[in-house]
């Protein structure tokens, strides 16, 4: 088991102004101010307005996963003031790295000086980008899935929605402005829940905390996600609690939901080994439990039904049609809990025996 450095809780030092991002010019110079109050990156939901200067041409052509590119990240404070930080970035991801015209980013903050001690511990952070120009619905729906899992359990990755203006340093062109979201670094999550990360890939569902494992499996069933596996930690992270009485079982945390039926991306297809034709079909991939255990955890979902709907309906950056589609897909799941327990029947039919 590999123990990684644990981060202190993260807070950004900024107050943002949307107008600043709209009026920015690539050659504009900014004053630097590090005297602001802390701003919680993953504890607040208001939209952050940022700029990122780097060789966009090289990035989109080469999609570099090994080499880092130098970049300047700008936090806009006002129309005349901002904070600049030198960072490095590269592309990441598997399918999306090859498919997307603008693949997801990994920001590297190593050797970046921050005025606040909590930020000085920050090393790397994943950024989910818009993938293809002109369509951010998939991104918004995946962002909302993270927020839905936050409602269900605090043992989950927090996310923060941002709007980034990408400024090309290779040649002066019109900047690309698009939504993205930051994902809480796994080290920060581990620190928050008093756990440590492990890189072991030989663990199975039976090695995980049963409640967390069943809850995660049912959540993935609810959103129509089959693109996960505990062995090899495929789209899930495993952590070990620091508490002696809980250290014998793993803590499982899912991520990367773009292949789910709730997102319904055009490129998403089920694995050929699965008995479903589209990602909109639900398939339970968790372990078998007793009826009482399944019913208890399904009851947790039923109790959170309205809270799930509120997360979607109160989100201002997705149109009503897409919200209705998301609610409709989730309603199929909740109707299956309420009426003749069809969800329970389907889960029991497909669950995996130990």
N, C-alpha and C positions, 0 to 999 in steps of 0.2 A: 504494500500500500504506500502510495506516495503522498506525503503531506506537503501541501503547497502553502505559500505565504498567504496569510489571512489579512484582509483589508479592514481598515476602520470604516464606519458608515460614511458614505459618500455625500458630499454637498457641493454644489456648484456656486461659484461666486459671480452672480450676475443678476441684473434686472433687465428685461428685454423690452425692446420697442419694435413692433412690426414695421413701422414706417422706415426704420433704419435699413432694413433688409431690402426694401423696395427702391431706395434711393442710392444704393451703393454703386460705386464705380470701381472697376478693377484696379485702377491706379491710385485710388484714394488712400491716404495715410491716416491712421487712427492714433488717438491718444491712448495711453495705457493706464488703466486704473485697477488696482488690486485692493482697494480700501472698502469694498462693498461688504454687506452682510452676507453670511452664508445662505445659499439657496439649495434646498434638498432636491437632488436630481431625480430620485425615485420615490419621493414622498409627496410630490405635488404633480398635478395633471395639466397645468396650463401649458400652452404651446411655447416652445423655445424657438427663437429666430437666430440662426447661425449662418456663418459663411465659411467656406472651406476652399482655400487656394492651393492648387497643385496642378500637375500636368495631366489634365483630364483626357487629352488626346492619347497619351501613352496608356493611361489606365483603361480606357474603353477598348483600345486596340489589342493590348497585350494581356489584360486582366491578370496582372501579376500576383501570384499566390506565394511566391518565395521572396521576391525582392520588395523592399519597402521604398516608397516614394516620399520625399520630403513634402510637407504641407504646413499651411498656417491656418489654424482654427480661430475664428473670430466670434466672440460673444458680444452682441450688440446691446449697449447700455442705453444710449440715446441717439438722436440723429447726429450728434457730433462727438460722441465718446464710445469707446468699445475696449474690449480686452483681447489682445492677440496672444496666442500661444503656439509655439513651434511643436509640431507633432510629426509622426510618420504614419503612413497608411499602406495597406495592400488589400487585394481582393480576398474573399473567402467563400466558403460554401462548396457544395458538390455539384448538384444539377444546376442550380441557379448561376453558378460561376460560368458555366458554359452557355447556358440558355439566355441569360439576361444581357441586354445591351449595356446595362449599368449594374454590374453585380454587387452583392453586399460588401460592406467595408469592414475592415478591422483597424481601429485606431490604436496606435501605440504611443503612450505618453511617457515612456521611459526617458529619463534625462531632462524632462520638461520641468521647469521650476514653477511652483505655485506658491502664492503668498500664504495659503492656508495649509496646515499640517495634514488635514484629512485628504486633501487633493494630492499632496505629495506622495501618498501611498498608491495612487492610481497608476496602473501599468497599461492594461489593454481593455478595450471595450468594443463589443460587436455593434454594428449599425446595419439595420435592415433597410435597404434602399428601394426605389420605385421600380426596379427591374427593367421595364419598358417605358419609354416616354409616353406621357399622355394618359396612362392608366394607373391610378393609385388605389383602386378599389380593393385589389387583392391585399395590398399592404395594410390598408385600414382594417380589413376584416381579420387579418392575422393578428394585428395589434389588439383588437378587441378580444380575441381568444385568450391572449395572455391576461387581459383584464378579467375575463370570466373565471379563469383559474385562480386569480388573486382573490376573487369573491369566495371561492370554495375553500381555499386553504392559504395560509401565509407561507407555507413551504412551497414557494413558487417564485419564478423569475418575475421581477418587476420590470416595467418598461416605461419609457418616456417619449412622447411624441415631439418631434422637432420638424422645422422647415429649414432646409439647408439651401443656400445659394452656392452652387459649385462654380468657382471662377477658374478658368483655364489659364495657367501660366505659360503654356506653350505658344499660344497665339491669342490675340485679343478678339474674342467672340462674345456673343451675347451669353451671359451666365445662365446656367440651368438652375431653375428654382423648383424644388420638389419636396414633398413630405418624406420623412424617414422616421425610424424610431430606434432608440438606444435600448439595449438589453442589459440588465443588471449583470455585472461580472460574476461568474460563479464563485469567486473568492469572497465577494461581498455577501452573497447569499449565504454561503457557508458560515461566515462570521455572524450574520444576523440570526441564524437558527442554532448557533453553538455547535457547529459540525466542522468536519474537515473533508476535503475532496479525496477521492480515490481514483486511480487510473486503471483499476483492475477491470479486465474484460471477460473474466471467466465466471461472473456471477449471474444467477438467474432470478426469476421472479420469486422463487421460494426463499431466496436470501434477503428479500426486502421486507420492511415492516409491513405486515399484512393489511392494515388499514390504509396506509398510504398507497400501497400497490393496487389494491382493489379500487380505491377512489380514483387513482390515475387511469386505470384501465377503463373504468366506466366513463370517465370524462372523455377519453379518446373515442369511446363508442358513441357518446352523445354528439360529438362534433364530426363524427365520420372519419376518424383518423386511424389508419392502419400502418402508417409509415413510422414505426417505432419498434424497438426491441431492447430488452434489458442486456442480454449478452452483447458485448462490443459497445455498449452504451450508445446505441444508435438513436439519436434525437432524444436522449434523456441523460441526465447526470446522476451519478451515485455519490452520496456523501455518507459519512459515518458520524453519529452523534458523539459529542464529547462527554455526554452523561454516561457514567459506567453502566447504569441499569438499562440503557438503550443502545449500547455500542455493539450488540451482537447481531443486529439487523441493519440493512442498508436503508438510507433515505433516498427515495426516487423522486426526481423532479423532471418533468417533460419540457421540451421546447421544440421550436421549428414546426409550425402547424400549416404550412402552405399547401401540403398535399391533402388536407382535410376536405370533407364534403361541405363543411360550413364556409370555407373559402371558395371552393369550387373553381379553382384555377383551370384554365383551358389545357394546360400542360400536365395536370395531375392525373395519373392513372394508377390503379392498384397494381401491386406486384403480381406477376403472372402466376405465382403459386397459390394465390388466394382465390376462393370461390365466389368472387364478386366481380362485376363487370365495370362499375364506375365507382368513384370515390363518394358518391352520394348514397351508396348502399352501406349500411352499417354492419360491422362485423366485430364481435367481441373477441379480443385476443388475450384476455386475462386468465388467471387461474380459477379453477372451480372453488367455490366456497359453499358454506351451508346456506339454505334458503334464508334463515334468520339474518345471516351476515349480509347477504345481498340486499334483502329488504331494508335493513337498517341503513346501509349506505345510500341506497336509492332514495330513502326518506330524506337524507341530507340534501340531495339534489332537488327534491320536490320543495323543500323548505326554502331553497335559494332561487326558485323559479322566477319570482318577480324581480329579485335583485339582478339576475342574469338579464332579464328583459330591460331593466332600467339602464344597465351598462350600455346596451345597444341603442335604445331609444333616446338617451340623453347625450349621445355622442354627436357633436356638431359637424364633423368632417366627413360624413357619409350620407348619401342621399336617401330619401325615404323609401325608394324602391328597393335598394339593397338592404336596408334595415328590415323591411317587410319580409324579404326573402330569408334573411337570417333567422328572424323570429319564427317564420313558418317552418323552417327546418328543425329548429329546437322544439317547436310545439309537437312535432311528430314523436319526438322522444318522450316528452312529458305526457302526451296522450297515451302513450304505451305503458306508462307507469300507472296512470289513473284508470284505464279501461282494461279489465280482464288480465292485467299484468302481462301484456304481450312482450314488454321489454325483459322482464324477468325470465320468461319462457325462452326468448331468443338468446339471452346471456347464458342460461344454463345449457342450452343446446350446443353452444359453440365454445364454452369454456374449456381450458386445458387442465387435464388431470395431472397431479403431481407425479 
